[in-house]
Amino acid sequence: MNRFGGVLQKARDQLQIPEPARTRVLLEMASDLEDSYQIYLSQGCDEPEAVRRAEESFGTSEEALKHLVNIHQGGLGGIGGRISGQVGRPWEKILLILLVAFEALLTIKVLSQEDFFLFLSPFVWPIAGLGLAAFSFTIWKLYQIFSRSGTDVRQLKTGLGVLLFCAGASFAVAGCGFLYHIQRFFKLNYQDAPESLFMNFAGWMFSISSMMTVGLLVSILSALVWFYLSGLVARAEMREMETLLEAEG
């Protein structure tokens, strides 16, 4: 067992919080204990003494554990962790992958329509930029998760909020585009050329519906990918925790 396996196992039994928050608290404890151990070694302590002092200085009191829990469960990060930790059974994973695939295929189908480019809203371009940013980040994060080339497992969840930002920003841009186009339509057609109101309505509908469709697709797909990646990170953290508890010191 790891040199601090007993302390970590005791803390694991005491922490009555759902995954993945419990695993993240334990990983933080393991890192802090190891840092303290190295400091005491550098001060001239032998290994048993360094282990004893590290455990004493860190402690596993109820107050200390509660403080770590508050750090990992507070704010939006805690909410996101609780949400992402819900997918664990095989059928849930399969359903999530199917949803992501369906959204991706739907996006491709929308973009492949000729009518989409006939009445292209200028708001489509910032939405497309957000979609490209989300896609690029996803590729990079998947590489980081599966390669794990020198990356601390605690850093894997860093930056996942980018996907939620892209989802929210895409939705916001689509909403702004809707308001812009509707006021522009009534201004140019109802006030200046009321006789052509219905003739221009079809073009306006194509422009605004394409923009709204792409905006919603990018928003939903980014959120689903965030959910999937958060689950991958949570499972990687749990595997790391099991390794810490079972490894030989």
N, C-alpha and C positions, 0 to 999 in steps of 0.2 A: 504494500500500500504506500501511497505517497507520504512523504514525511509529515504532512499536515492532514492526512486522510481522516484521522480520528476526529479532529476539530471540525473538518468540513462535513463529515457524516453527522456529527452531533447537530451542527447548525442546520443541515438539511432536514433532519427530523423535527427541529423546532420551528422552522419556517412554514407557516400555514398560509402560503400564498400560491396562486396558480402559476403554471408554466406559461410563458418562458421567463417570467420575472424571477422565480426562485433560482433557476439556473444562472441567470445573470448576476444575482446577488452573490451566489457561491463562487462564481468565477472572479468577481471583484475581491472577495475575501481571499481566495487562493493567491491572487496577484499581490495583494497587500501583505499577506503573510510571507510570501517568498521575498518581497522587497525588504521587509524587516529582517528576515533571516540573513540575507546578504549583507545588510548593514552591520549586524552583530558579528558576522564572520570577519568583516573588514576591520572591526575594532579589536580583534584578537581573540574572540571567544571560540571555543571548540564547537563542533557540530551539535552535540546534545545540548550544550548551554545556549547556543544560538537559537535552536528550535524552541527551547523552554522560554527564553526571553521574548521571542517573537509571539508565541502564543499568549504569554502574559500581557504583553504590551497591546496586543490587538483585542483580545478578549472576545467572548461569545455571549456577552450578557444580553438580556432581553432589550435593553436600551440601544446597544450597538446594532443589533439585528434590525430593530425597528427603524433606526436611522438609515440603514442601507435600503430597506424596503421603501421608505419614503422617497429616496433618491431615484429608484428605478421605477416606481409606480406613479410618480407625480406628473401632472401636466399631460400634454398630448402624447408624449412618448409612452407613458404608462397606458393610456387608452389604446394606442396603436399596438402595444405589446399584447394586451389582453385580446384584442381583436385578432391579431395575426396568430395567436396561439390556439385558436379554435379549430383550425383545420389540421387534423391528425390522422383520421381514418382513411384507408385507401380509397373508398368511394368518394370521399370529400375532395381528395387530391385530384382524382380523375375528373370530377365535375368541374373543379376550378380550371384545370388544363383545357377542358372542352370549351368552357366559357371564353378563355383567352383566345383559343384558336378560332372560335366563332366570330369574336369581335375583330380579329385580324383579317379574316376572310371577308367580312362585311365591309371593312375599311377598303380593302383592295377592290372589291366589286364597285363601291361607290366611286372611287377614283378612276376606274376604268371606263366609266360612262362618258360618251362624247358630250352629252348635254351638260355635264358638270363644268366643262371648260368654256362653254358658250356664254354663260352668265356668271363669271367667276368673281366673287366678292373679294375685295382687297384684304378683308379680315381673314381670309383663308391662309394667307402666307404666314402671319405670326402663329396661327394655330399649327400649321405644318412645321414651323420651326420648333415649337414646343414638342410636337410629336417626334421629330428627329432627335431632339435632346433627350427625351425619355427613352427612345430606342437605343441611342448610343450609351446612355448610362446603364441600361439594362444589360447590354452586352458586356460592358466593363465589369459590372457587379457579378454577373454569372461567372466570368473568368476568375474573378477574385475569390468567389465562394468555392468553386470546384478545383482551382489550382492550389490555393492556400500556400503560395510560395513565400514563406516568411511572414505571412500576415497574422497578427494576433487575432484570435477568434473574436475577441471583444470589439474589434474594429470593423467586423463585417457588417454590422447594422448601421455604421456611420454613413450618412448621405442618403439613406433610403427615403428621407423626406423630400428629396428632389422629385421623386415620382408623384408624390401627393401635391407638391407645388405645381408641377406640370398639369396635373388633373384639374386642380382648382383654377389655374390661370387659363387653361383652355376653355373651361366653362365660362369664366368671366369675360374673355375676349369674345366668345360667341354671343353672350348676352349684350355686350356693348355694340357688337355688330348688328344685332337685331334692332336695337334702339336707333342706331344710326340710319340703317336702311329704311326703317318705317317712317322716320321723320323726313328723310330725303325723298321718299316716294310721294308722300302727301304734299311736300313743298313743291316739287318739280311738276307733279301731275295735277294735283287738285287745284293748286293756286294758279299755276302758269298755263296749264293745258288741260282743263277739266274734260274736254271732249275726248281726249285720248286716255282717260283714266283706266278703262277696262282693257284697252289694247296693251298697255304697259304692265298690267297686273301680272300677266303670265311670266314675263321676264323677271319682274321683281320676285315672284315666288320661287323661280328657279335659283336666283342668286342667293336669296336668304335661306332657302331650304338646304341648298348644298353646303353653305357655310355652317348652319346649325347642325347638320348631320355630321360633318367632319369634326366640329368642335365637341359634340357629345361623344363621338366614337373615340377620339383621342383622350377625353376625360375619363371615360369608363375603362378603356383599355389600360391607361396608366395606373388607375386605382387597382385593377385586377392584378397587374404585374407586381405592384407594390405588395399586395396581399400574398402573392405567391413567393416572392423573394424573402419577405419577412418570415414565412414559414420555413424556407430553406435555411435561413440564418439561425432560427430558433433550434432546428434539428442539429445543425453544426455545433451550436453551443452545448446542447445536451450531450452529444458524443464526446466533446472535449471534457465535460464535467465527469462523465463516466470514466474516461481515461485517467483523470486526476485521482479518482477514488480507487481505481484498480491497479494503477501502475506500481511497479516495485520502486521503492525509494533508493 
